Amino acid sequence: MAPEKKQFILNAFVMQAPGHLNPGLFKYPNDKGRSYNDVKHWMSLAQKLEKAKFHAMFFADVLGGYDVYNGPANLDATIPAASQFPINDPLYSVPAMAAVTESIGFGVTASTTYESPYAMARKFSTVDHLSNGRVAWNIVTSYLDSAARNFGLDTQIEHDKRYEIAHEYLDVTYKLWEGSWRDDAVTNAPKDSYADSRGVRQINHKGEHFNVPGPHICEPSRQRTPFLFQAGTSSAGRKFAATHAEAIFLNGHTAELVRPSVDSIRAQAKEFGRDPQSIKIVAGLLVVVGETDEKAKEKYELLASYGDREGALALFGGWSGYDLGRYGDDEDFRFLDTAPPAVRSMVNHWASSSPQGTKWNKKTIAEHLIIGGNGAKIIGSAKTCADELERWMEVADVDGFNLSYASIPETFDDIIEFLIPELRRRGLFHEDYAVPGGTLRENYLGAKGRSRLDETHPGAKYFWKAGEDVPAYARVEAKVNGSDGANGHDTNGKSKKRRLE
Ligand SMILES: Cc1cc2nc3c(=O)[nH]c(=O)nc-3n(C[C@H](O)[C@H](O)[C@H](O)COP(=O)(O)O)c2cc1C
């Protein structure tokens, strides 16, 4: 008997903006990008995706404008193209989408660089409660100088330093989510008490970047720690991912180019004592699917004709930090000594899988990025697209895909009509959620009862289980601090300090 095939994880990769990875496409008559301010637009998309059994909607987010191109601080190409500007905070719409669905998850991007861990923990606990355990946090450290300036800095904190801060940040949030309330503090409260006051404790975190006494202001939600996503590709980013992430989002032009990153993340996770296969890796892709290869190609050409090339160069400026506005229209970046090495290497990567003789100038770069950004594009019939996705799974060793859109919701409508039935015929996509009505973690991992972090995850050392009077990490801190540590109880379990002073 043939071995059972690994089934795909599928997310819809979206943004609460008129344009995400599709600058200018809001002009395409079928596109509903302009409806991004209408919560019903998101509610109906969530229902549609849930009906098709998508695992999650994955919301990208940024905190500043793409103002590098023709810069400094120039939004003249960004604003007309709606290149991820304007953009709303995605977290607020999650409870509305959760109210009209019961199994689909909601991944929300939020940065560790510009908001305190105490506030972040509260926001995610709130939404985890209101969605009945269906929220994920896509942890980013941010990349736009414009965000740094608007949050009161002259420029961004240095790249690796941002990750160093993020490690401590996560430690604070784990203590708040996992260690501040005993599992049964509310469910096993003394008679006439809302919660057992001895089951709620301060965390007294004192670190290099954060001092947070706690306790966590929210009671435990179904997942406690939201499911953790990460999307960073530098070596510091991969180390962070291998340490903390339960799912990782990678972008890549080809399956072959993505594979080394996948191997490196899984190897590091193993080094850190985690089960490498328990980390789900999803690749960002654009799929334009139609009844036949020809029809799909025609559709792509039509969509691309609405794309805004200047808006695409503005996105490139923000992502890379390099301003292509300084170069002439006809210069080929592969051979341009004055171009930054990072740009040359990026362009060489793209050129390696494009037809020979293509000139890689500003126009080609814009066309390359105009729909789907830096992710791979798969265009064709259901058979062509399914073949290619199957190949990606094998060659890149990924677990699934973050599917971006050219036109919202039309790209997802086509995927639902043409691609998903073909994937199901091949046994590559589930017929139903693993745990209908379950948490995001249960449905992502396909395991009923797995709503909490895995025991090998670094956040698990802060678990405060029912019946435990002094959690393990409080004992560790007690040794370090020469006191009874963070839990505020003496060794007999009597409360010494219950309120903040
Ligand atoms: C596929 C992918 C998607 C990302 N999406 C976002 C996003 O929505 N918002 C954001 O601020 N950063 C996003 N990032 C940026 C990273 O999470 C990270 O903060 C940034 O890339 C710098 O880290 P790095 O050099 O390790 O990649 C994304 C990165 C990748 C690779």
The ligand as an ORCA input file, in Angstrom:
! r2SCAN-3c Opt
* xyz 0 1
  C       7.886     35.958      4.299
  C       8.070     37.108      5.229
  C       6.956     37.848      5.647
  C       7.104     38.919      6.526
  N       6.020     39.658      6.909
  C       6.213     40.721      7.715
  C       5.136     41.559      8.088
  O       3.990     41.336      7.727
  N       5.403     42.633      8.860
  C       6.672     42.932      9.300
  O       6.854     43.926     10.012
  N       7.696     42.146      8.964
  C       7.499     41.069      8.185
  N       8.559     40.314      7.842
  C       9.843     40.740      8.360
  C      10.478     39.818      9.365
  O       9.655     39.149     10.202
  C      11.672     40.418     10.079
  O      11.286     41.269     11.102
  C      12.516     41.133      9.088
  O      12.542     40.373      7.914
  C      13.920     41.287      9.582
  O      14.435     40.055      9.911
  P      15.275     39.139      8.957
  O      16.421     39.971      8.508
  O      15.652     38.006      9.863
  O      14.412     38.684      7.810
  C       8.395     39.249      6.978
  C       9.507     38.498      6.556
  C       9.356     37.440      5.698
  C      10.570     36.665      5.285
*
